[in-house]
Amino acid sequence: MILKYRCMKCGICCYEVEKNELGYRKRIPLYPEEVDELIELAKKYEIEFKVIEDLVFPDIINKNILVLTFKIFLDNPKACCPFYDQEEGCTIHEKKPLACKAYPLALKRIDSFNMELSIDPLCNFVSKNYNELKNISLNKIKEIFEIEYPNVERFYRKNKNLILKIRQLEFEKKIKIAREISLDDFNKALKEWDRIEIRVK
């Protein structure tokens, strides 16, 4: 029998993991346009929904913080995505963010400009089938995660396009990203500078 991914509606993907015993960190990144859509959905369903900035760059020419992604602020009593229901699973399945559509495939950030494909080991399906998935080839990933893989590709391209846009703006001398900045200066900029959301298709 060919192994095929099936969501178990366990909600593991709806919780953010800062760090576990393996040093593994998981987050749910959202693009600015996804945040706009989720805010409208939250109003419709009368759900409290908050986000915080995730990936940001300080532009030292214009004194702006460039915001590429946000993440859900999980300060609710369940400490999980407010759109998750224990009985139903994801309540916005058709409109959920790209990172969620790609799950359990994820982009592991190596640094600000580089990522690699990974499979979330915390997913119940993945842990249940760990022996079959631990040394898996890319072709097998495409076969097992046939719906999720195209979404992780879209996710990857969107991230690359964001970085390319930042580099293009730098090349055109419209912005200048601080490559070396002290923590104190960065924190000061975060408090004082205006935000500019970077959006790409």
C-alpha positions in Angstrom: 0.0 0.0 0.0 1.3 3.5 -1.0 1.5 5.8 2.0 -0.6 9.0 1.5 -0.7 11.9 3.9 -4.0 12.3 5.7 -4.7 15.1 8.2 -5.7 13.6 11.6 -7.2 16.9 12.8 -5.1 16.7 16.0 -4.3 20.4 16.0 -0.5 20.0 16.4 0.0 22.3 13.5 -2.2 25.0 15.1 0.2 25.5 18.1 3.5 27.3 17.9 6.5 25.5 19.3 9.3 27.9 20.4 11.8 25.2 21.3 11.6 21.6 22.3 14.2 19.1 23.5 15.6 18.7 20.0 16.1 22.4 19.7 13.2 22.4 17.1 11.3 25.6 16.6 8.0 25.9 14.7 6.0 29.0 13.7 3.1 29.8 11.5 4.2 32.7 9.2 1.5 34.8 7.5 1.9 37.2 4.6 0.4 40.7 5.0 -2.4 39.9 2.5 -3.3 36.7 4.5 -3.5 38.8 7.6 -6.0 41.1 5.9 -8.2 38.1 5.0 -7.9 36.5 8.4 -8.9 39.7 10.1 -12.1 39.8 8.0 -12.8 36.1 8.7 -12.3 36.7 12.4 -14.8 39.6 12.3 -17.3 37.3 10.5 -17.0 34.5 13.0 -16.6 36.9 16.0 -13.2 35.4 16.9 -10.5 37.3 18.6 -7.5 37.4 16.3 -4.1 39.0 16.9 -0.8 39.0 15.0 2.7 40.1 15.7 5.6 40.8 13.3 7.7 37.9 12.3 10.3 38.5 9.6 11.4 42.1 9.6 14.3 44.2 8.2 15.5 47.6 9.3 15.7 50.1 6.4 18.3 52.6 7.7 17.9 55.1 4.8 14.2 55.7 5.4 14.1 54.7 9.0 11.4 52.1 8.4 10.9 48.6 9.6 10.1 46.4 6.5 7.7 43.7 7.5 7.7 40.6 5.3 5.7 38.2 7.5 3.6 38.2 10.6 2.6 35.3 12.9 -0.5 34.6 15.0 -0.2 35.9 18.5 -1.3 32.9 20.6 -2.3 34.6 23.8 -5.7 32.9 23.9 -6.6 30.4 26.7 -5.9 27.4 24.4 -2.6 29.0 23.2 -3.4 27.9 19.6 -4.8 29.3 16.4 -8.2 30.8 17.1 -9.6 29.2 14.0 -8.9 25.7 15.3 -11.7 23.6 16.8 -11.1 20.3 18.6 -14.1 18.6 17.0 -13.9 20.1 13.5 -10.2 20.8 13.0 -9.5 23.9 10.9 -12.7 26.0 10.6 -11.3 28.0 7.6 -9.8 25.1 5.7 -10.4 26.6 2.2 -9.1 30.0 3.2 -6.3 29.0 5.5 -2.8 30.5 5.0 -0.3 29.0 2.6 2.0 27.7 5.4 -1.0 25.8 6.7 -1.9 24.4 3.3 1.6 23.1 2.9 1.7 21.4 6.4 3.4 19.1 7.5 5.8 20.2 4.8 7.6 23.4 5.9 10.4 25.8 5.0 13.0 25.7 7.7 14.8 29.0 7.9 18.6 28.7 7.7 19.1 32.5 7.9 17.3 35.6 6.7 17.9 34.8 3.0 18.0 30.9 2.9 15.5 28.1 3.6 15.3 24.4 3.2 12.4 21.9 2.9 11.6 19.9 6.0 8.8 17.7 7.3 7.4 18.7 10.8 8.4 15.8 13.1 5.7 16.9 15.6 2.8 16.1 13.2 1.0 12.9 14.4 1.0 11.5 10.9 4.7 12.0 10.5 5.6 10.5 13.9 3.3 7.6 13.3 5.0 6.9 9.9 8.5 8.1 11.0 10.4 5.0 9.7 9.0 5.4 6.2 9.6 9.2 6.2 13.0 9.6 7.8 15.2 9.1 4.7 12.6 10.0 2.1 13.5 11.2 -1.4 12.0 14.3 -3.0 10.0 12.2 -5.4 8.5 10.2 -2.6 7.6 13.5 -0.7 5.8 14.6 -3.9 3.9 11.3 -4.0 3.0 11.1 -0.3 2.2 14.8 0.1 0.6 15.3 -3.3 -1.7 18.2 -2.2 0.8 19.8 0.2 3.9 19.7 -2.0 2.6 22.2 -4.6 1.6 24.5 -1.7 5.1 24.4 -0.2 6.5 25.2 -3.6 4.2 28.2 -3.8 5.3 29.1 -0.3 9.0 28.8 -1.3 8.5 31.0 -4.4 6.7 33.6 -2.5 9.4 33.8 0.1 12.1 34.0 -2.6 10.1 36.8 -4.4 10.0 38.8 -1.1 13.7 38.5 -0.7 14.2 39.4 -4.4 12.1 42.4 -4.0 14.1 43.5 -1.0 17.4 43.0 -3.0 15.9 44.9 -6.0 14.9 47.9 -3.8 18.5 47.8 -2.3 20.0 47.7 -5.8 17.9 50.7 -6.8 19.1 52.4 -3.6 15.5 53.0 -2.4 16.3 51.2 0.8 19.4 50.0 2.7 19.1 47.0 5.0 21.4 47.1 8.1 23.5 44.0 7.9 25.2 44.6 11.2 23.2 46.3 13.9 23.5 46.1 17.6 20.6 44.6 19.6 20.0 47.9 21.4 19.9 49.9 18.1 17.5 47.3 16.5 15.2 47.3 19.5 15.2 51.2 19.4 14.3 51.0 15.7 11.5 48.5 16.4 10.0 50.9 18.9 10.4 54.2 17.0 10.3 53.5 13.2 7.3 53.3 11.0 6.2 50.0 9.5 6.1 49.3 5.7 4.6 45.9 4.6 6.4 44.3 1.7 3.9 42.4 -0.6 4.4 40.3 -3.6 2.2 38.0 -5.7 
